[in-house]
Amino acid sequence: MASSLPRSLAASAARSVRRARIPTAAAAHVRHSSFARVEEKPLETPDDWTNFQLKRAEYQTLIDTFSEYGSTQTRNNTFQPHHPLHRPVAPSDITLSALIASGAHFGHSQKLMNPNFVPYAYGVRAGITIIDLDHTLPLLRRAAQVVRGVAARGGSIVFVGTRSDLRPAVRLAAERMGKFGYHVGERWLPGTLTNRVHMFGPEVAGDEQVIPDLVVFLNPIPNIHAIRECALEHVPTIGIVDSNVDPRIVMYPIPANDESTRTAELIAGLLSVAGREGVAIYEEEQAKAVARAAARRQQRFRDNQLA
């Protein structure tokens, strides 16, 4: 018992010493872990300022020398899950990698594949149909050109996504187009187009344009009645078609995964950016037309004065 007491005291003393040394070692590690750390010391003399500039130049030289051997990826230049919704890419910048990252290539079960979807299928993996994105990319760019062309002529475009996860996507897509963009995030009321006099009233249906120039469907199957109304009113349609959907139900199909929220956000954002470009073209043409009309009026006024 007498010998065990000194041993316990020595062990406790050693533990207290180790605990006391840990903060010092951690502080030294933090102090020397980065070349960018500058001594927190006021610059009082010209020599202090010169040394400060030399240290900064030395650090910048190291960065310039070793940057080509390391990664240049940052949060701003790499993909983030929220980018398709809030920072959509332009149609010219869309890539196969972005489509794959969003899961656009996953289809439904092989047993559910529509026979008319076979040209857009790449193959089957583990019983799941894989969509050929080499077909999706050009069709997506074609749809973007359609949206841009409609918006450039002052047409109205409606984005339809009636699932709860698609409502932010269609809302933001319509907001990007300003007064030319509209969205349906809840249920599409049957007869919105075919029975518009009853839905909107005779005055609104007769005085205002209630038939859109283009409709984009992010989930076509639950809105098949809306697609029928667009067909009856000769309204062109764009839609995301999955492997269990007949691509012929819409005028401009985009073969992709219609159950992926990220895919819908990517496609809706890209099409809305194309629409925003078309709106800019339309406003520029309108401004030029106003300027030409003002110039003609001014010329007529001058001619009248000379006469």
N, C-alpha and C positions, 0 to 999 in steps of 0.2 A: 504493500500500500504506500509505503514511504517513497519507493522509487517511481511509482506511477504518477505521483503528484507533480514532480519536476518535469516529467515527459509531457504531461498535458499542458503545463504552463508554457513549455517551450513550443509546443505545437500551436497553441493559441497566439503566441507572440509572432511566430512565423506567418500565420495567416493574416494577422493584422498588418504586418510589413508588406505582404503581397498586395493586400487590398489598398494600402497607401500608395503603392507604386503603379497601380493600374491607370489611374487618371493621368499621371505624368507621361507614361508611354503612349496612351491614347492621344494626348495633346501633341506630343512630338510627331506622331503619325499624321495627324490632321495638319500640322504645321508644314510638313514636308511632302504631303501627298500630291500637291498641285504646284506646277510651275507658275500658274497664273496668280498665285497669292502674292500680294505686294506687302512689304513691311508697313505696318500701321504706324507710320512715323511722319510727323509733319516735315514738309520741305521748307527748311529754314534758310539754306544757303544755296548759291548757284551750283555748288558741287553736288548737293542733294538732288537738285533737279536734273543734273546731268546723269547721275547714277540711275535715277528713276527712268529716264529716257533710254539709257543703255539696257536696262533690264527688260523694258518693254520691247525694244527692238530685238533683243536676244530671244525672247519668248515668241515673237512673231516669226522670226527666222526658223525656229523649231517647228512651228505650225506649218509654215510654207514648205518646209523640207519634207515633213512626214505626212502631209495631207494626201499626197498621191498614193500612199501605201495603205491608208486606212479608209474607213467608210465616211461618206459625207452625208449620210442620211440624218435628217432631223425630223422633228414632229411636223414641221411645216411642209417638207417636201416628200413625205411618205404617206401612205394611205392610212386613214383613220376611219373607224366604222361610221362616224357621223358625217363624213364628207359627202357621200351621195345625196344626203338630204339637205344640208346647208351650204355645201360648196360643190355643186354639180359641175361635171366636166363639159367642155364644149364638144359638139359632134366631131370636130376634127381631131380631138385629143383622145377619143375613146379607143381602148385597146382590148385585145382578147384577154390580157391579164386582168383587167378590171372586171370583165364579165365573169371570168373564172373565180375571181376573189369574191364576187357577190353570190356565187352559187347558181348562175344562170344556166349552167349545163345540165343540171339535174332534172330529169323528167319524172314521170310516174312509172308504175310497174309496167313491165313488158306486156302483161295481159290486158292492160287498159289502153294500150296505144291505139290511136285512131289510124285506120289504114291510109287516110290522106296525109298523115303526118310523116310517113315513111321517108320522103325526100329530105326532111330536115333532121333525121335521126342519124347519129354517128354510129351507134352500136348499143350493146347491152352489157351492163356490168352488175353482177350480183342480182340479177333480176330487175334492175332499174334501167330505164331507157336513158341514154346519154344523148343530149341534144348537140348537134353539130354547130358550134359557134362560128365556123367559117361561113355558114349561111346566115347566122344571126347578125353578125357585124354589118354586112352590106345592106341587109334589110332594115336594120336600125338606122343607118345613115340615110337610106331612102326615106324612111318615115320622118326623119329630122328635116330633110329637104321639103317634104310636103308641108310640115308645120311652118317652116320658115316662109314658104311661098304663100300659104294662106294668110299668115300674119302680115306679110309684106303688102297684101292687097286690102288690108283693113278688115279681114274676116275674124269672126269670133270663134274661139276654141274652148271646148268643155272637156275637162279631165274628170273621169269617173273612176272612183275606187271606193267601193261600199263596205270594205272590211275596216274594222277599227284601226288596224295597224297601217292602213293606206290613207287614212284621212289627213295626217300631216303632210304626206307627199303631194296629194292633189291640191291641198290648200296652198302650200308654198309654190307649187307649179303655176297655179292661177295667179298668185300675187306677183310673180316675176313678169307676167305679161300685162299687168295693169288692167286697164278697162277692157282689153280684148280677151282676157282669160276668165273662165268660170270653172267651178268645180262642184261635183256632187259626191259628198262623203257619206251621206246616209242612204236611205232607200230611194231608188228611182221610181217615181210615181208613174204607174201605167197611164198612158194617154197624154204624157207631157208634150209630145210632139203631134201625135195623130189626133188628139182631142184638145188642142190648144185653146180653142174658143171657150170651151167649158172650164179649162184649167186656169187661164189667165183673164178671161173676160173678153167680150167682143171689142172693147175699145183698145185694150193693150194688144190683143192679137191682130187688130187691124192697123194700128198706128206704129207699133214697134216690131222690131225683128226678134221673134222668139225661136226661130229655127236657127241653130248654130251652123257654121260653115264646116266644122270638123269636130269629131268627138274621139277622144282617146280613152280606151278602156284598159284599166290595169288588171281587172278580174272579169273577163268576158262572160264566163259561164253563168254566174249568178245574175248577170245583167243581160241575158239573152233576149228578154222582151224589149229592152232599150235598143239593142242592135236591130231587132225587127222594125222598130219605129224609125230608126235612122234609114234603114233600107227602103221603107215605104215613102219617106220624105226625101229620098235621094241625097242623104247626107253622108259624105265619106267618113270612114271609120278606120282607126288604128287600134290594134289590140295585141296584148301579150298572149300568145297561144302556147299552151303546154302540150305534152305528147298525147294527152287524152282529148284534145280539142281538134275539131276540123278547122284547118287554117282558112277555109273559104268563108267562114262566117263573118269575117271582117275584110275590108278592102285592102288594107296594108298590114299583113300579119308580121309579128315579131316573135320568132320561135325562142322561147325562154321559159324559165321556171316561174309560173304565175303564183306560186305559194311562198316565194322568198320575198321578204320585206325589203331586203337590201337590193335585190334585183329590180323590184318595182320602183324604189327610190332612185336608183341609178337611171333607169329608162325615163321616168317622169321628169327627173331633173335635167337630163340631156335634151329631151324634147322641149321643155320649157325654156332652156337657154336658146335653142334654135328659134322658138317663138319670140323671145325677146329680141333676137337679132332681126327677125322679120319686122317687129314693131318699130325698131330703130330705122329700118329702111323706109317703112311707110311714113313715119313722121318726117324723115328727111325729104321724101318726095312731096309731102304736103307743104313743107316749108318752101321748097323750090316752086311749087305751083302758086303759092300765095305771093312769092316774090315776083314771079312772071306776070301774074294778074295785076299787081301793083305797078309794074313797069309798063304794062299795056295801058292802064288807066292814065298814067302820067304822060305817056306818049300821045294819047288821044287829047288830053288837056292841052298839051303844047301845040298840037296840030290845030285845035280849035282857036287857040290864041293867034296863031299865024294867019289863019283864014279870016 
